[in-house]
């Protein structure tokens, strides 16, 4: 499970397909209960947040 948040936007991956995360996107300002996945409606926001998460994750030390 992976989660990443920037402002009201929350990116979550709880499963994988073909060894890649399947991302969900929520706007917590409008949907605090995370009931509406916006990933397909906001690919621009999704791709931007995934890129930010990938950059942050690449900078982290490897796990043991």
Buried (B, 14 or more C-beta within 10 A) or exposed (E): EEEBEEEEBBBBBEEEEEEEBEBBBBBEEEBEEEEEBBBEEBEEBBEBBBEBBEEEEEEEEEEE
